[in-house]
């Protein structure tokens, strides 16, 4: 374990190259718009990205096992709508309490996904494809197609994400707290380790007594909880609960994971990478208008970035394999 | 009538770090069945892959009908008339027999080059009839039995007008009757003047069907001869090189009290009526052909599969093992057969791999004690002499032998009393093999009870205190170290129950 090897591992890590890439991106945008890298603007970007970070981390654990959760956006929509309506009809209820209810609703939705996968043996992509429509449909059913608008919400509800602590907005704090807890969970807990094990080699994990069912319940429930929090934050932040809240957002969470170096096949990836991947997407989204690129390009560019990230993954994997072969010669 | 069709001269193939073949010779004649014999890792598969254009030789040459053979890919080899039928038939199970046989060389007609289904079906049916197979050419392959699939593969080889047919352990998944059918076809091919290369671990097959043999060991050519002029012991000695006692570091250990006692264990469709005792300090060998049900018995004891009948007792007390966690708590460790797919988690570090089975013990309130994790890893990693840049490096950077050591260290770290090893030396180099054998002996001398499942006869004969033989889910023989020899063990493994054997 000489020093050169550890330097090599640092430079080879996806996180390092992402940080560099983000640096280059920020530098490039600043050339066109000098104000882009200001404290207030960076804070704004992080604020905008916090929800994506939270939900992407939930998505990350599902992808880590080789699955996918397509229902995150619908869970955001349903829990967000439910929370907004609870707030609308019970204006006396403390906003923090509404947040907890929203989180619990997300948890239940996630557990339904988990149960279908773990006990019903339905593949994750099919399960969540189904619940994606079911949860979105339920949103329309409970709202009767109506919106909850700003004047129907209480001040304290709308202030949930905006309030601040130590000069940083609550929403950013949520992003930070979730990231730190999930980082710890993935790296230092038994259950986190077991999730990696299932994703890396299901059979080997079974031989050492890892219970796949429990793991499936854990990851989908976690994804639901994080989507639930995100739902409340979303509707309170934009001061509106519409039926299409977060539509298409699931693809952004998958994109954040892929850009962050998470293997779609399962077994490898890290929370830090996912957070950076989400931030990278957030910066792109915020930079496009600043450099006078039409927002119509946004989807196009996002898609292109995902493809390029995928290509980089495959190429670096190939190179790594070749180096492994060389390394085994000794 | 037989003339040389393929000649391998001084063939050498290097892989990074491994000399897979080192100056190998092989002469194949028409109208002859040629047995290619060697232990796992002797280089048989590599040789086949060079002959079929999958690999390129590093040095040496292959002459085919007197011409230097220069295949660019597997298709070239097929077109030249060399066809290989693989261990696990590689077929398109959702497609019909016709489509499978003509995949890659469809018959087309007209200017639009559309597929001529009628012609293909007609030709397929003719081939099937020629082989006297009762299969309709439109049957989907998924509806065929394993034996029938093999026959279809052979038909495919014939459709390519193959002159040399390579069969890689063709009988490993077949029943006795199906094997007879296969023999018939092999004989017919032979009479038609084809050359057949027959790879097998099973001596009875070699003596039944083969005319000539070549033995490889550690990638080297050892010898060849007429099957009629040799016997099992001679071939075993050629395969192993040294006499068994030199090869296997078996130490004499006093056999202690009964630790594990299995009675009438059964799982419908896999095995039935399996009973045996396992003692302290004992190495109990389980021999049998692939699919004999040995691994399934162990999986059931370990709580991975559910049993339908029977009891398992430890130290005289009946125990109920519902899942692997129970088994580990009772001090049983199970090193599964295929380290890549069942043992090691490639994306995880050595440390994480080693501590995975006891992650519960190493954590408190669900949080892992990193310091203790490191200690456990260091202790057992060093004990197994794993060679790596550090304990944090991922398992996929290790050689196969070192990966196997990681798997062994992982189970050893659970400090078991009973160690079940399923084909522990499959696919690893000779040096690591010796290390694994030494490890097994050492475990037994420390009082552990060891179950050794192996398909390699020399290994079982060389390592085990007692050998249990299984065939098609039933125990067909039990021999002490003194009684066991290649003859009676092979017989039992192919379904002949020895007279006077107590079961």
Interface residues (C-beta under 8 A of the other chain):
Chain A: X1 X5 X188 X189 X190 X191 X193 X194 X196 X197 X199 X200 X201 X203 X204 X205 X206 X207 X208 X209 X210 X211 X263 X267 X268 X324 X325 X326 X327 X328 X329 X330
Chain B: X16 X17 X302 X304 X323 X324 X325 X328 X334 X336 X341 X342 X343 X344 X345 X346 X347 X348 X352 X356 X357 X359 X360 X363 X366 X367 X368 X370 X389 X390 X396 X397 X398 X399 X410
